Amino acid sequence: MHRALTVPQVLHLICLEIGSSRGSELGKNASRDLAVLARTCTLISKPALDVLWQFQDTIIPLLDCMPPTIWQKDRSLRRPIIPSDWERPRIYMHRVQFLSCTDASFPPGIDVPGLFEILRLSLPTQYLFPNLRGLRWIFNQIPALPLVPLVLAPGIKVIAIGTFKSIPHLIILAALSARCPYLTTVKLLQPDSPERDQLQAVSFFVRRLTHIQALEVANLDQAGFEHLVRAPHLHTLIVKSPSITPAFLLPNDPVQNFASLRYLVLKFTPLQSVLAFIRALSRSSPILSFSPLTSLTVDVSPPPDASSLMQIYVALKINLPRATLTTLRITSHSLPNRPTFQVEPPAITIATVRYLFHFSNLTRVGLRPPTGVDLTDDDVLAMTEAWPNLEHLSLRSRSNAHPLRTTLLSLFHFAQRCPQLETLEMSLDASIVPEVGNRYTRVLQHSLIQWEVADSPITSALSVARFLSGLFPELFEIYTKMQDVEAAGEHVAQWAEVVEMLPICHEMRGEERHWVHRHGCDCDSRAESVEL
């Protein structure tokens, strides 16, 4: 036997490799293989059982370890449970480290609250799973939220729990913070419009999180935010409908704010609250003088006009780091659909977008203002020069409200200056196809694989397919999310034809490039395009 197999850590790693990657649930085949190892090999039995039981999505396997004379089919009792019935389950209870329970975790017909009451009364130990480190406890149909104390162990660091539908449910938060003092990652599922008492309960819970690193809550008041800005290790914050006043943490606050925050999402947030939060980030690091933020997503509600969006863009330029920010999404709900507007709201233009050119290292950008983005091909050229590292770009525009001024020439700018661009969501006027000459065939961008064309107008599917194949050899997925829009029906059909033609065009372009590479030719005299 190899000496390495005498090291417990090596055996554990072998079992992890057999079972699954760390942090994911086991598949049926992996569970079978580990069970066979545990039964047939004494040396590897313990680590195999550890991995086999490490991740559980129900407590039913634990119940099956008890004598079969205990349970009816519906998990009601045939006889009382005695202490010796727990001897075999206790062999496995301490091995469970991650538990994920939802409505689907229990077969129909089981009285889940009654089952947990039986376990609570008969359990010979303080905790059902004493070594639990991660818990996902999310129920919408089964009234199982009050049952969670049975599985709360002091070592839990990661938890997702909900849905909190009533005031009594929120009592659990007090037990949660008391029993799990070392929580680092927390996700609370709450109703969209909580009562004031619910906000206070959540705020009190958040203020007791002394080790928090990642937090997702539906609603949070200002007192909760004032605790989080001092949390030294908080790197991820996701809040829906935050209650922040315009005076929240103005830049002259001398205390360091959000010292470690990297990832921030604000959903359904009023304009003034967005501006207040951005200003709060300006003094996040006394060394850098700026927040270490790398990703910011903001959904502004109600939808802002162009001048309000400019306020946000200017505030971002003034208060956020130029070098570290790589992901930026500023979205809002679309304006209500109307046949016509008496006065059409103006779209944002390149003059507004230029404030974001300050962030030169952006790789993912999403700008979805309710009135659209009005750009020209020259504006797109300026954008590609400002953001050469783009990997994903989403520019949603209401072309029916503001005529499109971008054409397929914009794609040439992306191909020429954004070599890492993989996905694009942008409307273009594809009704006119630029001449595919030498200037274009020299540019090949191999990263773009997906383009969401929205309601881009198109007249010739063949011409567009030829043009795209000359720039993006790996582009095969072109789609629109507007299939249900009657006005876009004709365009949807033609874009589907483009998708069908692309593989043939790609193949012929490849043959052309291979011929030129192998035999060489005078670029000025060679054919300008592939003849189909």
N, C-alpha and C positions, 0 to 999 in steps of 0.2 A: 504494500500500500504506500502511495506517495505520502511523504511527510506533511505536505501542505494540507492533506485531508484531516490532519489532527488539529488544525487551527479552527476554532469555532466560527470565527469571522469569515473564513474562506468557505466553509460549508454553508453559512447563511447566504453569502453572495451567490453560490452555485444554485441554491434553492430559489433565490430571487430571479435568477436568469431562467431557470426552468419554468417558474410560475408566471411572472410578468415583470414589467418594469416597475420600479419603486413608485408607489403612489397611485396605482391603478388597480381596479378590481380584477380578480382572476377569471379567466375563461374556463369553460367546462373541461377542455382538454388539459389545461394546466392544473386544475384542481384534481383531476383523475391521476395525473402523473405524480403529483406530490403525495396524494393519498397512498399510491402504490409504494413510493419510496418510504413513507413513514411506516408502512406495514412490513416491508421486506428487508430494510437495512437499519440495523440498530444504531450504527454510527451516525446516520443522517436523519434519524427519526425525529429528534427534537427540533432541529432547524427547519425540517420539512413541515412539521406541524405548526411551527411559529409563522411561517409564510402562508400556510394554508388558511389559518385563522386570522391573519393580520387584518384583512379587509372583509367586512361583512355588510350585507345590505338588508339583513333581517335578523331577528333573534330566533327564528324557527329552528335552525340547525342546533342551537344550544338546547332547546326544548327536546329535540329528538335524542339528545344524549342521556336524557332521564329514562327511567324504566318505562316500558310501553304500557304498563298497567295503570299509569297515572292519568293519561289524557284520553278524552273522547276525540272524535274526528274534528269537532268544532273547537277543540282546545279547552273545553270545560273539564272539570275534574271527575274522574271515576272514583278516586279515593283521596284522602288527605295526603299531602306531601310531608314526608318525614326527613330529618336531617341527612340520613344516609342516601337519600335520592339525589343529593347535590354532589356526591363524591366524584362522579364522572364528569359532570359539567364543570366542576372547579378546576379540572385538569386543563380546560380550554379557555375558561373565562379570562384568565390573565393574559392570554395570547392576543386577544382582540385589541387592536390599537386604533382602528378607524371603523366607524359605524355610520351607515347611511340608511335612514329609514324614511319612507314616504307612504302614501296611501297604497302603493303597489307592493309594499313589503309584507302585507298580510293577506292571506287568501280570503275570499268573500265568506261571510257567515261567521267570522270570528268576532267575539265580543272583546275587542282590544282593551278597553278600559278595565273590564273584568279580569282579563288575563294578567294585566300588569298589577292589579290589586292582589291577585294570588301570588305573584312573584314577590311583591313587596313584603307580604306577610310571612312568606316562608323562606326568604333569602337568608342564609346563615352568615353572610358577609355584609359589610357596609355598602359596597359598590357591586353592581352587576358585572361591570367590566373595569376592574381597578386600574388597569394600565392604559385606558383609553386616552388617545392624544388628539383625535379629530372626530367631530360629530356633525352629521347632517340630519336634521330632524325637521322635516317640512311636510305638513299635513294640511289638506284643504277640505277633505270629506270626513275622515275619521277624527273624532274628538280626542286626539292623542297628545295635544300640546301640553296639557297639565300633567302628563305622565312622564315627562322628560327628566324630572329629578332622580328617577331610578337609575338612569344611565349617566348622570353627571359625576365625573371623577375629577379629583383635584388637578390631575396632570393634563387636562384638556387645554390645548392652545388654539385650536382652530375649530370654529363652530359656525354653522348656518342653521337658523331656527326660524320657524314661522308656521302658519301665518297668524299674526296677532290680530284677532278679530273683535276682542272685547276687553273691557277693563280687567276682569279676573285673569285673563291670559297674561297681562302685563305684570302680575305678581311674580311670575316665573323669573322675570329679569332680576329681581332682588336675590332670589336663590341662585341664579346663574352667576352673578358677580361675587357672591359669597363663597360658593362651592368651587368656582374655577377662577382663582385669583390671578392666574398667569396667562390669560387669554391674549393672544397676539393678532389673530385674524377673526373678525366677527362680521356676519351678515345677518341682518334682521329683516324679515319680510313683514311689512306693515300695510294697512289699508291706505289708499291714496289720499283720503281726507280724514286724518285722525282728529279725535277730540283733543281739547286742551290738556286734559288729564293724561292722555296717552303721550303727548309731546313731553310733558314733564317727567313721566316715568322713564321714557327713553333717554331723555337728557340726564336724569339722575344716574341711570345705568352707564351711559357713556363717560360720565365724569368719574366713575370708579374704575375705569380701564387704565391702569397705570403702566401696562406693558404693550399697549396697542401698537400694531404696525400696519394693519390694513383693516379698514372699516367700510361697510356698506349699509346704509340705512335709508329708509324712504323719506323720513322727515327728521329734522333736528333743529332745535331752537338755538338762539344766540349763546346761551349759557353753555350748551354742549360744545359749540364751536370755540368758545373762549378757552375751554379745557384742551381741545385738540391742538390749538395753535402752539401750546407749550409741550405737547407730547414729543419727546426727543427722537423717537424711532418711527413715527408715523410716516410711511412712504406711499400709501395708497388710500385715497378717500373718494367714496362715491356717495353722493347725497341727492335725493330726489326732493324737490320743493323745499330747499333750505330757507329757514326764517332768519334772514340777515338784514339788519338795518343799514342805511347808507353810512352811518357813523362807525361801522364795525372796523376796529383795528386800523385806524388811519396811519399813514406812513411815519408819523412822528412818534409812534409807540416805540420806546427804547428797548423793549424786550424782544429777543429773537423769536420769530414766528415761523412755524412750519419748517423746522431746521432740516428735516430729512424728506420732505414731501417730494415725490417723483411723479406720481400719477394722480390726476384730479379730474373728477367728473361731476358736473353740476347739471342736474336735469330740472326742467320746468322752472327756471329761475328768472325772476324779474330783472329788468335792465339795471336798476340801481343796486340791487344785491350783487349782480355780476361785477359791476364796477367796484363796489366796496371790497369784494373778495380779491379782485386783481390787485387793488392797492395794498391789501394786507400781505400779499406775497412779495412786495417790493423790498421788505426788510427781513426776509427769511433767513439769510445767512450773513452774519457780521463779517465774515472773511471775504465772501464773494460779492457782498452788497446786493445780491439778487437771490431769488429762490433757486434751488437746484432742480426745479421742475423740468421733466423731460416730456411729459404728455399732458395735454389739457383738452378736455371736451366740455363744451358748454352748450346747453340747449336753452335759448332765451324764450321766455313766455311771459306775457303775450308777444306775438311777433313784432319785432322792431322795424322801424323804417330805416331808410338809408343813412340818415343823419345819426340815428342812435347806434347803428352798427359802426359808423365811423368812430364814435366815442369809444366803443369797445376796442377797436383795432388800435387806436391811438394809445389807450391805456395799456394794452398788451405790449406795445413797443416800448413804452416808458418803464414798465414795471417788471417785465419778465426777462429771463436770461437769453441773450442772443445765441450763445454757443451750445447750451445744453438742450434747449427745446427741439425735439425731433418730431413730435406729433401734435397737430393742432386741428381741432374740429370745432367750428362755430355753426350751429344749426338753429332752426326754429320751426315751429309749425307753419305750414303753408297757410296763406290767406284763404278764406272761404271761396269755394268755386262760384263764380258769378258769370253770367253771359257776357257782360261788359262792365267796365268801371267808368263812372262819370269822369274821374280824373285818375288815370293809371298811375299807381305809385312808382316812382323812379327806381330802377335797378341800381345796384352798386356797380361802380365802374372801376377801371384800373387805378384811378386816383385814390380810391379807398383801399384797394387791395395792396397798393404800394407800401402802406404802413407795415404790412406783414413781411415785406421783403427784408426787413431788418433781421429776421430769423433765417440765417443763411444755411443752417444745417437741417432744415425740415426734410423729413422723408415721407411723412404721411400728412396730407392736407385735405380737409373736408370743409368746404364753404357752401352752405345751403341757405341763403337768405330767402325770405318768403317772396320777394319780388324778383329774384333771379340775379345773375351776374351778366352784365353786358360788356363783352370783350370783343376785340378784333384780333386778327392774326398777329399783328405787331404787338398787341398786349400779351398774347401768349408767348411770343418770343421773349419779351421782357421777363415774364414769369419763369421761363425755363432757364434764363441766365441767372436769376436770383435764387432759384431752387434747383441746382443741378443734381442733387442727391435724391430727388423724388422717387419713391417706390409705389406710392398710391396717391391718386389725385381724384377728388370728387368735387365737381363744380356743377351743381344742379341749377338749371335755368328754365324759366317759363317762357319758352320761345313763342307761345301763342300770345303772350302779353307784350314781349319785346322782341322784335325780329332778330334772328340770329345773324351775327356779323362774322363769326368764326367759320372757317372753311376747312377743307382737308389739308390745306397748307399748314395749319396748326400742328397736324400730326407729324409733318416733316420736322418742325422745330423740336417736338418732343423726341423724335428719333435721333436728331442730331446732338441734342444737349442734355438729355436725361437718359443715360444708358442703363440705369437701374429701374426705370419705371416698369412696373409689372401689371398694375390694374389702373384703368381709367374710366371715370364716370363723367361724361361731358357730351353735351349736344353740339353738333356741327352741321353746317349746311353742306351736305354731300351731293347736292344736285349738280354742282360743277366740279369736275375732276381736273386737277392741275395736270399739265403735260408731264408724262413720265419720261424725262430725259436723263442724260448722264448725271446731272446735278443731283438727282434723286436716287438713282440706282447705286451710287457710291455709298449711300448711307444705309447701314443695316443695324437695326436695334433688335437684339435677340431676347430681351427680357419681357417685353409686353406680351401677355398671354390672354388678357381679358379686357373687353371694352363694353361698357354699358352705354348704349347710344341714345337712350331716352326717346325723344320724338324727333330725332334728326331727320330732315327731309332727304330723300334720295330719288334719283330718276333712273340710273343705270346700274344695276347690281354688278354686271360684268366689269364695267370700268372701275368701280370702287374696289372690287375684289382684286383686280390687277394692281391697282395703286397700293393697296394695303400689303399685298404679297411682296412688293418691291421694297418695303420699309421694315416690315415686322415678320420675319420668317417663322416665328413661334406663335403668332396670333391665330388662334382657332376658335375662341369663344367670343362671340358677339351676340348681345342680347339686349332686350329692353324690358323694363318693369312696367311698361305702359300698354300691355296687351289688351287691357280692358278699356282703353280709351278709344272711342269710336273714331276720333279724328286722326289717330295714328295708325289705324288699321292697315291702310295701303302701305305705309312705310314699314310696318312690322313684317309684312309679307316679303317685301323686297330685301330687307336685311336678312331674312331667313335664306333667301337665295344667295346672298353674299356668303353666308356661312357654308352653304353647300359647295360653292365654287372655290372657296379658299384652299382646300387641300390640293386641288388640281393646279391652281395657280402657284402654290408653294412648290410643288414638285417641278413644275416647268421653270420657275425662277431658279431653283437649285441646279437644274441641269444647265441652264444658261451660265450661271456663275462657275460651275465646274468646268465648262467648256472654255470660258475666258481664262480661268486660272491655269488650265492645262496647256492651252495653245497660245494664249495671249492674243491681243488684238488692239487695234487703234480705237480708243474709246470714242473718238469723234466720228468714226465711220461705222461703228457697230450698231446693231439694231437698237432702237430706243426702248423697246418693250418686248415682252413675250407675245408672240402671235398666238391667239387662241382660235 
